[in-house]
């Protein structure tokens, strides 16, 4: 029977000894054997479980969720297939980025001038996304864009300013958030938000963090946006605001 000491397994897998110790301490991966002196010894089955853990981590699972998945008996083959699918998605995303850079290079080669404002805006957006969203969330957002398609994205980009104007008007007028008018605005607001986030609470928190931390976002006053978000929040709390696809009575 082949076994690995914790240092050997760490070196061969690229993980740290501290990580393996942590997995043991939280009951995620405990070695099957120990030496007479009490040192950890990992067996082949332990290595198989570790591979599943690493794959699930790469898929964005939290450690508590990984423990639940493994406890429920997800087949190793399914985990490997999920991991392979995620890698293919990442390769495709990198290819799309390479295609965009090729188009930029072609424009530069043809001496097509890009305005400094456009460049600054692109840098600002890239920096902000990297600051507030995890790589997994960025990938989810890219997937959402692909699902929605360019036409729907353009429609939503046009709908948001109109909706915010309507919300701003009612808020400035002091309209009670419980009124049917504001309830309808809240329903539309949450519907557009769900199209962006896909209903992912983590992405919603990251999006909120942008507005909570910045003074302006895409030229918009973040303080006013926070005020409108609070108004919509009060509307949600005041009545049953339906999510998209739900029936309303």
Secondary structure, 3 states (H helix, E strand, C coil): CCEEEHHHHHHHHCCCHHHHHHHHHCCCCCCCEECCCCCEEEEHHHHHHHHHHHHHHHCCCCHHHHHHHHHCCCCHHHHHHHHHHHHHHHHHHHHHHHHHHHHHHHHHHCCCCCCHHHHHHHHHHHHHHHHHCCHHHHHHHHHHHHHHHHHHHHHHHHHHHHHHHHHHHHHHCCCCCCCHHHHHHHHHHHHHHHHHHCCCHHHHHHHHHHHHHCCEECCEEHHHHHHHHHHHHHHHHHCCCCCCCCCCC
